[in-house]
Amino acid sequence: MALLSNLQFSRWTFYKHLTPRKYTTLCQHNSTANLSHYVTLTTRQKDQIHLYVDTLLQWNKRMNLTAVKEVNEVMERHIEDSLAILPPLSDNYISHCSNSIDKLKLVDVGTGAGLPGVVLAIARPDWDVTLMESMNKRCVFLEHVVGVIGSTNVQIVRGRAEDRVWGRIFASERNLT
């Protein structure tokens, strides 16, 4: 994941700065009560998350999007983990780039099944989120799921980040000569 600003951050950078949390198995409880970040979402955002999870699990039966196959596991391992990067992402951006995180532009490079990009787009509808994926079948899934959840702040780009970056560099060099 990279921020479209002067600083670039990897997923690992954010994960290593997260405060440790106790992992609980939701399968025993079959509820979302222990999902501390999920409970802060609005009803509409929670509905979008559920639509995303349902669609992910349906498509996962036909193509390998994630090894996780149960709703409770997806909620804990994918949704909650994706939402958990919001506080450090916000804090780091505010401390290093700007005093506001409104209208942030975010790129999820190699998004796969849309994690964490789709979840962040749902949680922060004021952000513009670009999902970059090189595999066409995953892009088809992403286009479908973005339509299902009704998100207007997500753009899907098919391609490899290194190809797009080098292509822009070469294009700008040609313009200079």
Number of C-alpha atoms within 10 A of each C-alpha: 21 14 17 12 12 7 11 10 14 12 14 10 13 17 16 9 11 15 9 8 7 6 9 11 13 19 12 8 11 11 11 14 10 15 18 12 17 22 13 12 16 11 10 12 19 16 14 22 21 16 16 23 21 15 16 23 19 12 17 17 11 8 13 14 18 15 8 15 14 11 17 20 16 20 21 20 15 18 24 21 19 21 22 22 18 17 13 16 19 16 14 15 19 13 10 10 13 12 11 12 16 13 12 16 16 20 20 23 22 19 21 22 21 27 18 22 25 28 21 23 23 27 23 19 16 15 18 19 25 22 28 24 23 16 13 12 13 20 22 12 20 26 16 14 23 22 12 13 19 13 15 14 17 24 15 19 18 16 16 14 15 9 10 11 11 11 12 12 11 11 11 11 10 9 7 7 5
